[in-house]
C-alpha cells in the first residue's frame, strides 16, 4: 500500500474515534458507490453525515481542506444522493470535513468542519 494510502487509513480511524466521542453513530466507512468513495457515513441526531477526511504531516502543500475541490464536492454530493436512494433514506444530508495533522511524538491535531458544503 502506498504511504499516502496508509496515512489516509490512519486518519480515517482517528476521525471515526473522534466522531464516536462526539456521540455520532458510525454507519459505514470507505463506502464505495459506483466510482466514488465516501470516507465515513455517520448519523448525528436526525442528520446523515458524509465525512471527507484529509490527513497530513505538514501544511507544505497547503491546508488539507483546500484539497477538497469543487469537483470533489460534486462527486461526494452525487455519491451521497445515490447512497440515499440505495438505502431508501429520505432525511437530511450534511457534508463535513475532518482534517488531521499527524505530528511525530505529539497528539494528532483534529479540525472538524461541520456543514462544510452543499
C-alpha positions as CSV (number, residue, x, y, z in Angstrom):
1,X,0.0,0.0,0.0
2,X,1.3,3.5,-0.9
3,X,2.4,5.7,2.0
4,X,-0.4,8.3,1.3
5,X,-3.0,5.5,1.4
6,X,-1.6,4.3,4.8
7,X,-1.7,7.8,6.1
8,X,-5.3,8.2,4.9
9,X,-6.4,5.0,6.7
10,X,-4.8,6.1,9.9
11,X,-6.6,9.4,9.7
12,X,-9.9,7.8,9.0
13,X,-9.6,5.6,12.1
14,X,-8.7,8.7,14.2
15,X,-11.7,10.6,12.7
16,X,-14.1,7.8,13.4
17,X,-13.0,7.6,17.0
18,X,-13.3,11.4,17.3
19,X,-16.8,11.3,15.9
20,X,-17.9,8.5,18.3
21,X,-16.7,10.6,21.2
22,X,-19.0,13.3,20.0
23,X,-21.9,10.8,20.0
24,X,-22.1,10.2,16.3
25,X,-23.1,6.8,15.2
26,X,-20.7,5.4,12.5
27,X,-22.8,3.7,9.9
28,X,-20.1,2.9,7.3
29,X,-16.5,3.6,6.4
30,X,-14.9,3.6,3.0
31,X,-18.2,3.1,1.3
32,X,-17.8,2.7,-2.5
33,X,-20.7,3.9,-4.6
34,X,-20.1,3.4,-8.3
35,X,-16.7,5.0,-8.8
36,X,-16.7,7.2,-5.7
37,X,-15.8,6.5,-2.2
38,X,-17.2,8.1,1.0
39,X,-14.7,8.1,3.9
40,X,-17.2,8.0,6.7
41,X,-21.0,7.9,6.8
42,X,-22.4,8.7,10.2
43,X,-25.6,9.7,12.0
44,X,-25.9,12.7,14.2
45,X,-29.3,13.2,15.7
46,X,-31.6,13.3,12.6
47,X,-28.9,14.0,10.0
48,X,-27.0,11.6,7.9
49,X,-23.4,13.0,7.8
50,X,-21.0,12.3,5.0
51,X,-17.4,13.0,6.1
52,X,-14.4,13.6,4.0
53,X,-11.2,13.0,5.9
54,X,-7.9,14.6,4.9
55,X,-4.7,13.7,6.8
56,X,-1.4,15.4,6.6
57,X,2.0,15.5,8.3
58,X,2.5,19.2,7.5
59,X,1.0,22.1,5.6
60,X,3.8,22.1,3.0
61,X,1.2,21.6,0.3
62,X,-1.5,23.8,1.7
63,X,-4.3,23.3,4.2
64,X,-5.9,19.9,3.8
65,X,-9.4,21.2,3.3
66,X,-8.1,23.0,0.2
67,X,-7.6,19.6,-1.4
68,X,-11.4,19.2,-1.5
69,X,-12.0,21.0,-4.8
70,X,-15.4,21.9,-6.2
71,X,-15.2,18.9,-8.4
72,X,-14.5,16.6,-5.4
73,X,-17.5,18.2,-3.7
74,X,-19.7,17.5,-6.7
75,X,-18.6,13.8,-6.7
76,X,-19.3,13.5,-2.9
77,X,-22.8,15.0,-3.4
78,X,-23.6,12.6,-6.2
79,X,-22.4,9.7,-4.2
80,X,-24.4,10.8,-1.1
81,X,-27.6,11.2,-3.2
82,X,-27.1,7.8,-4.7
83,X,-26.5,6.4,-1.3
84,X,-29.7,7.9,-0.1
85,X,-31.6,6.3,-3.0
86,X,-30.0,2.9,-2.5
87,X,-30.6,2.9,1.3
88,X,-34.1,4.4,0.9
89,X,-33.1,7.3,3.2
90,X,-35.2,10.4,3.0
91,X,-33.9,12.5,5.9
92,X,-31.5,15.5,5.8
93,X,-27.9,15.1,4.5
94,X,-24.9,17.0,5.7
95,X,-21.3,17.1,4.5
96,X,-18.5,17.5,7.0
97,X,-14.7,17.7,6.6
98,X,-12.3,16.4,9.2
99,X,-8.6,17.4,8.9
100,X,-5.9,15.7,10.8
101,X,-2.3,16.7,11.3
102,X,-0.1,13.8,12.5
103,X,3.0,15.2,14.2
104,X,5.8,12.9,15.3
105,X,5.6,12.3,19.1
106,X,2.6,14.5,19.5
107,X,-1.2,14.0,19.7
108,X,-3.0,14.4,16.4
109,X,-4.5,17.9,15.7
110,X,-8.1,17.4,14.6
111,X,-10.3,20.1,13.0
112,X,-14.0,19.2,12.3
113,X,-15.7,21.5,9.9
114,X,-19.4,20.8,10.1
115,X,-21.7,21.5,7.2
116,X,-18.7,22.3,5.0
117,X,-20.5,22.4,1.7
118,X,-23.6,21.6,-0.4
